[in-house]
Amino acid sequence: MTARILVVDDIPANVKLLEARLLAEYFDVLTAEDGFKALEIVAKTPVDIILLDVMMPGMDGFEVCERLKGNPATSHIPVVMVTALDQPADRVRGLKAGADDFLTKPVNDLQLISRVKSLVRLKTLSDELRIRAETALQIGIDDVTKLDHLDAPGQVLLVDGRASSQERIIKALKPVAEVTAMSDPQAAVFEAAENPFDLVIVNGSGDDYDPLRLCSQLRMLERTRFLPLLLVTELGEEDVIIRALDLGVNDYIVRPLDPNELVARTLTQMKRKRYNDLLRTSVRQSIELAVTDGLTGLHNRRYLDNHLKTLFNRAAARGRPLSVCITDIDRFKLVNDTYGHDVGDEVLKEFARRIRSTVRGADLACRYGGEEFVVVMPDTDADAAAAIAERLRGMIESISFELNAGTVNLKVTASLGLATNVTGIETPEQLLKQADRALYEAKGSGRNRVVAAAA
């Protein structure tokens, strides 16, 4: 993992110390001696994380953070407030300024690196979402990565055997999350798997269970694999923290708990979870867009080319029939020339709807291109395919197309060509070519008919 980190501090010794620690982890490090220089650097250079000292002359860290978060061009950059001030009021002020995390001087190496790595992952996710959103906007489709719910109150599962500890954490998180508290770790695993939590907080000082084993179980289950984990530990438990981070725990917080720090870390992890969920949704929808015809909602030719191979090879291996029907709307160019392309698009959408209503659940219906459509029929011999094709042809011819808000009543017909995987057809391409030849024969012999390729 690599990233560009901007260290902002007016004391050179502090800058050198942080710079050395970050360079040892192979991060690219930029430095600034005051807030004005930091804002200048960020305006010119892409930055992934900003480590920002609070007490600086001219412009303190709170004001710098407010300016960064108030600028749309820099508001997405995570900011870590680094300060010698360890008062709750300072953390509250930092949260209000938009800080994503806190580090207290002297900075612990483990805390520094784990916080930076966690925020780099968060920044990577947010960058990917922003790119996808911009791309969706450019190509004129709905944004599948809308971010309007990222800061909404979340659902947190707390695994803690101490009633007093549960009470304090629930009270601290009340403004940002609804907390479900459980004492039994095994029951908590089932609860996490069955409900849509945004975060699991695990008490690392369990008297009657191993908290790291619980974290390991949550990471192993498919349903909780991507669920953020926050470990509550005691001061000085560096070995436990290192093992926890190796197991996949996302973050940790050390007792005695600062309520504002707990809120900040909870918000960061919940946001990361929502980024991850949005990205997975975006990937699924992108795949759907890539294989779906935008006008008709049927699968497109790209999907057909790939899936037909699978169906053809499976039919061959099982010795089962496979039929293909190519259908073409008769004189479709005349429709476009007479009524315009908007009406032509309505014809295509209605035609696709009638195909969907005619074919069976196991059949594959695709828009092949223009006014041509393909229906692939697994486990269907030539006679059954001909009956299905004839039923589709009749449905197209017998019911007029009501178009343009009812102002156009159009009689539409279609020609259909059929082919079945008989002996001699060795590839899906040959099967399609046979169906295409049969389609041309149907159109050449008068249109509005079904023709099957010769066996």
C-alpha angles and dihedrals in degrees: 000000000000133000143157112258124194114208114199118190134130093217111082094206091057091048092050092048095051092041092054093049093049095044088053087062090050096251119149107241131204122182137206129185096209145011095264092056090046092055090047092052094047091051091057106029132049109246128187103194134012121208101199127192114217103210107062132138121251097013122020125218094260092060092045090051092049091052092048093049092043093056114081089211093059105021092099094060112103113238123205115197110219113194147150087221110099100176121127090231090060092052091048089051090048091051091050089051089055102258114166097202146358135228123185123214128277085051116220111227094225092049092047097051096040092049093047093048092048092051092045089057089049091049091049090054094046091049092052091050092049091050092049091048091051092048092049089052093049094053092045102247131126114277106256092191103058110168101199095113100045094103097042118121111278142211116253128187113208118198106195130136095203116088094202092051091048090053094051094048094046090051093049094049098042094102093054109026147022106238126211108198123202133175099193110079096200092050087049091056090056091044091052092048095050102042135057101248122169096205142008118213113199124196104228093203098067111162097201104028141044107249093199091054088052090051090048091052091051090051093049097053116089093223095051100032094107097036111119116244125206117191122207109211141175124252112275097022094124093142091055091047093051092049091047093052090048089054091055102265105156101212145347139210127204127226136275084062119225104211092214093051090048090052092048094050092044092051091049093052094044090051090050090052091052092048089053092048091049092050093051090048090048092051092050092048092045090054090049091050091049093056101033129084106236096213103047103022091232122124113277132231093269090060092044093052092054101037096045089061090056093048093045094050092046092051091049093049092050097040091238129143122256123189132193127200123195114193129188128192108241117243093352092157088063090056091054093044093048104038104017134250094285090064089042089057090051089054091052092049093048091045090053090049091054091049090053091050092050105043124076127251094258093050122097116226119192139170103238096191138299108353095340122107132184129209118193114200117195119205089013123129125208096269095050091045090052091052092051092047092049091050090053093047091051093049091052094049101039101052118056119229111247105209143170094030091312097307094109122056109187134185109216130185133184139206119219133199124197135198133174129199096258125158112300097036104103104165137040088241090060090049092053091046091054091051090048091053090050090051092053089050090052092051093044093052097055108296127245093077144099120244124184122208115251113264 
